[in-house]
Amino acid sequence: MLYAISEIAREAGKIVRSAGDIAAKTHIKTSAADLVTEYDVAVEAFLKEKLLALVPDAVFFGEEEALQGDPSKGWVFIVDPIDGTTNFVRGFRQSSISIALARDGQVEYGVVYDPYREELFSAQREAGAFLNGQPIHVSDKPLGEGIFIMGTAIYKREYIDPSMSLTTQLLRRSCDFRRFGAAAQDLCYVACGRAELFFEYSLSPWDYAAGSLIVTEAGGVASTLQGTALPILQRSSVWVCNKTNQGLLAELEV
């Protein structure tokens, strides 16, 4: 199953790489910060067809299409066709395809594919995490010797000040931070040890479902900013880190 999902993600990546005249095919959803392109829609349609052929009785829970069915029961695909749409539109080449397959509200398989770098992160519950087929693991560095990644929850403007406050607290405790604008990849960068920690105040399920499994299977920790289990099927805050920094959250003003 993991191999089949991975191959479908790679095929969908060809649509992303072939994109041209993106600006002319971009539309505003809710605000100038919340965009959708014709490629998002095309990739999601491709993924829906191919993934449901694998598991015909699954519910499809994608960013660009209204949900049909109950995602908390049975199998459900949780899909972001292009995570980092603004990056995609602006030509930053920092976007990914994120696919999670959950059963009864628990993610069993996760794939995040960066079609530009051709990096495919994958995990199966209780079977480890991988980058292009090679095992990966979170780092063991304390934050004082490492870096963190943050997201700005830009669709929810009420979180701007808390995000900046938490960034300041963490920056004082770390070497530096990064802000890439593509949460699914951000989680995978913690999973493979490129960063020690990631947080964002508000993410949709398709932003973090696959990545959170990849992090935990790589030996990391994933929770809400309140330290509770991620709900997977609801918008939520997200905090992921290596186990060396597991107790840090309790020391911060969130």
C-alpha positions as CSV (number, residue, x, y, z in Angstrom):
1,M,0.0,0.0,0.0
2,L,2.8,2.5,0.9
3,Y,4.6,1.7,-2.3
4,A,1.4,2.2,-4.3
5,I,0.6,5.6,-2.7
6,S,4.2,6.7,-3.2
7,E,4.0,5.9,-6.9
8,I,0.7,7.8,-7.3
9,A,2.3,10.8,-5.5
10,R,5.3,10.7,-7.9
11,E,2.9,10.6,-10.9
12,A,1.0,13.6,-9.5
13,G,4.3,15.4,-9.1
14,K,4.7,15.4,-12.9
15,I,1.6,17.7,-13.1
16,V,3.2,20.1,-10.7
17,R,6.5,20.2,-12.5
18,S,4.8,20.7,-15.9
19,A,2.9,23.8,-14.7
20,G,3.1,26.9,-16.8
21,D,1.6,30.4,-16.7
22,I,0.5,29.7,-13.1
23,A,-0.4,33.3,-12.3
24,A,-3.1,33.3,-15.0
25,K,-4.5,30.1,-13.6
26,T,-4.7,31.3,-10.0
27,H,-7.8,32.4,-8.1
28,I,-8.5,33.8,-4.6
29,K,-10.5,31.6,-2.3
30,T,-11.0,33.6,0.9
31,S,-8.3,36.3,0.7
32,A,-5.2,37.4,-1.1
33,A,-3.3,35.0,1.2
34,D,-5.5,32.1,0.4
35,L,-5.1,31.0,-3.2
36,V,-6.0,28.1,-5.4
37,T,-4.7,27.3,-8.8
38,E,-6.1,25.2,-11.6
39,Y,-3.2,22.8,-10.9
40,D,-4.4,22.3,-7.3
41,V,-7.7,21.2,-8.7
42,A,-6.2,19.0,-11.4
43,V,-3.8,17.3,-9.0
44,E,-6.5,16.6,-6.5
45,A,-8.8,15.1,-9.2
46,F,-5.9,12.9,-10.3
47,L,-5.2,11.8,-6.8
48,K,-8.9,11.1,-6.0
49,E,-9.2,8.8,-9.1
50,K,-6.0,6.9,-8.4
51,L,-6.3,6.6,-4.6
52,L,-9.9,5.5,-4.6
53,A,-9.0,2.8,-7.1
54,L,-6.7,1.4,-4.4
55,V,-9.3,1.6,-1.6
56,P,-12.7,1.9,-3.3
57,D,-14.7,2.2,-0.1
58,A,-12.5,5.0,1.4
59,V,-13.7,8.5,2.0
60,F,-11.7,11.2,0.2
61,F,-10.9,14.2,2.3
62,G,-9.1,16.8,0.1
63,E,-8.4,20.5,0.4
64,E,-10.2,21.5,-2.8
65,E,-13.3,19.4,-2.7
66,A,-16.3,19.3,-0.3
67,L,-16.1,16.3,2.0
68,Q,-18.5,13.5,1.3
69,G,-18.9,10.8,4.0
70,D,-17.8,10.4,7.5
71,P,-13.9,10.5,7.8
72,S,-13.9,9.2,11.3
73,K,-15.0,5.7,10.4
74,G,-13.3,3.3,8.1
75,W,-10.6,4.3,5.6
76,V,-10.1,7.9,4.7
77,F,-7.5,9.6,2.4
78,I,-6.5,13.0,3.7
79,V,-4.9,14.9,0.8
80,D,-3.3,18.2,0.1
81,P,-2.7,18.3,-3.7
82,I,-0.2,21.2,-3.5
83,D,0.9,22.1,0.0
84,G,2.5,25.5,-0.2
85,T,0.3,27.0,-2.9
86,T,1.5,30.5,-2.5
87,N,5.1,29.3,-2.9
88,F,3.9,27.4,-6.1
89,V,2.3,30.6,-7.5
90,R,5.3,32.8,-6.7
91,G,7.9,30.3,-8.1
92,F,9.6,29.5,-4.9
93,R,9.7,25.7,-5.8
94,Q,8.9,24.8,-2.1
95,S,5.7,22.8,-2.4
96,S,4.7,19.2,-1.9
97,I,2.0,16.6,-2.4
98,S,0.7,15.2,1.0
99,I,-1.3,12.0,1.3
100,A,-2.3,10.3,4.5
101,L,-4.4,7.1,4.7
102,A,-6.2,6.8,8.0
103,R,-8.4,4.1,9.5
104,D,-11.0,5.0,12.1
105,G,-9.3,8.3,12.8
106,Q,-5.7,7.0,13.0
107,V,-3.2,7.6,10.3
108,E,-1.7,4.3,9.0
109,Y,0.2,5.5,6.0
110,G,1.8,8.9,5.2
111,V,3.5,10.2,2.0
112,V,4.9,13.7,1.4
113,Y,6.5,14.2,-2.0
114,D,8.6,17.2,-3.1
115,P,8.4,17.1,-6.9
116,Y,11.2,19.7,-7.4
117,R,13.9,18.0,-5.3
118,E,12.3,14.5,-5.9
119,E,12.3,13.8,-2.2
120,L,9.7,11.3,-1.1
121,F,9.1,11.0,2.6
122,S,7.0,8.0,3.7
123,A,5.9,6.1,6.7
124,Q,3.7,3.2,7.8
125,R,2.6,2.9,11.4
126,E,5.0,0.8,13.4
127,A,7.3,0.3,10.4
128,G,9.5,3.4,10.5
129,A,10.0,6.4,8.3
130,F,11.9,6.8,5.1
131,L,13.3,9.3,2.6
132,N,13.5,7.9,-0.9
133,G,13.5,4.4,0.6
134,Q,16.3,5.0,3.2
135,P,15.4,5.1,6.9
136,I,15.4,8.5,8.6
137,H,15.4,9.6,12.2
138,V,15.0,12.8,14.1
139,S,18.1,14.5,15.5
140,D,19.2,14.3,19.1
141,K,20.3,17.9,19.4
142,P,18.9,20.2,22.1
143,L,17.3,23.3,20.6
144,G,20.3,25.4,21.9
145,E,22.4,23.6,19.3
146,G,19.8,23.5,16.6
147,I,17.2,25.4,14.6
148,F,13.4,25.4,14.5
149,I,10.8,26.0,11.8
150,M,7.7,28.0,12.3
151,G,4.5,28.7,10.4
152,T,2.5,31.9,10.6
153,A,-1.1,30.5,10.4
154,I,-1.7,33.3,7.9
155,Y,-5.3,32.4,7.2
156,K,-6.1,33.0,10.9
157,R,-4.8,36.6,11.5
158,E,-5.6,36.4,15.2
159,Y,-2.6,34.1,15.6
160,I,-0.1,36.6,14.2
161,D,0.9,38.0,17.6
162,P,1.0,34.6,19.5
163,S,3.1,33.2,16.6
164,M,5.6,36.0,16.8
165,S,5.7,35.8,20.6
166,L,6.4,32.0,20.5
167,T,9.0,32.6,17.8
168,T,10.8,35.1,19.9
169,Q,10.9,32.7,22.9
170,L,12.2,29.9,20.8
171,L,14.8,32.1,19.0
172,R,16.3,33.1,22.3
173,R,16.8,29.4,23.0
174,S,18.1,28.3,19.6
175,C,20.7,29.0,16.9
176,D,18.2,30.2,14.4
177,F,14.8,29.5,12.7
178,R,13.3,29.1,9.2
179,R,9.9,29.8,7.7
180,F,9.3,27.9,4.4
181,G,5.5,28.2,4.0
182,A,4.9,24.5,3.4
183,A,3.9,22.7,6.6
184,A,3.9,19.1,5.3
185,Q,7.6,19.5,4.3
186,D,8.4,21.3,7.5
187,L,7.3,18.3,9.5
188,C,9.4,16.0,7.3
189,Y,12.4,18.2,7.8
190,V,12.1,17.6,11.6
191,A,11.7,13.9,10.9
192,C,15.0,13.6,9.0
193,G,16.9,15.8,11.4
194,R,17.2,19.0,9.3
195,A,15.5,20.9,12.1
196,E,14.8,20.1,15.8
197,L,11.3,21.5,16.1
198,F,8.3,22.9,14.2
199,F,5.2,24.7,15.3
200,E,2.1,26.5,13.8
201,Y,-1.0,27.7,15.6
202,S,-3.5,26.6,13.0
203,L,-3.3,23.9,10.4
204,S,-5.8,21.9,8.4
205,P,-5.8,18.1,8.6
206,W,-4.3,17.8,5.1
207,D,-1.4,20.0,6.2
208,Y,-0.2,17.7,9.0
209,A,-1.8,14.2,8.8
210,A,0.9,12.6,6.7
211,G,3.8,14.5,8.2
212,S,2.8,13.9,11.8
213,L,3.0,10.1,11.2
214,I,6.4,10.5,9.4
215,V,7.7,12.5,12.4
216,T,6.5,9.9,15.0
217,E,7.8,7.0,13.0
218,A,11.1,8.8,12.8
219,G,11.3,8.8,16.6
220,G,9.9,12.3,17.1
221,V,6.9,13.7,19.1
222,A,3.8,15.3,17.6
223,S,1.0,17.1,19.6
224,T,-1.0,20.3,19.7
225,L,0.4,23.3,21.3
226,Q,-1.5,22.4,24.4
227,G,0.3,19.1,24.5
228,T,-2.7,16.9,23.6
229,A,-2.9,14.4,20.8
230,L,-3.4,15.7,17.3
231,P,-7.1,15.4,16.2
232,I,-6.1,14.5,12.6
233,L,-9.5,15.2,11.2
234,Q,-9.9,18.8,12.5
235,R,-8.0,22.1,12.2
236,S,-5.5,22.2,15.0
237,S,-2.3,23.8,16.3
238,V,0.7,21.6,15.7
239,W,4.0,21.1,17.6
240,V,6.6,18.5,16.6
241,C,10.1,18.0,17.9
242,N,12.7,15.4,18.7
243,K,12.6,13.7,22.0
244,T,15.5,15.7,23.4
245,N,13.2,18.8,23.3
246,Q,10.0,17.0,24.4
247,G,9.8,18.9,27.7
248,L,10.4,22.3,26.2
249,L,6.7,23.1,25.4
250,A,5.8,23.1,29.1
251,E,8.4,25.9,29.7
252,L,6.9,28.3,27.1
253,E,4.1,30.9,27.1
254,V,1.9,29.6,24.3
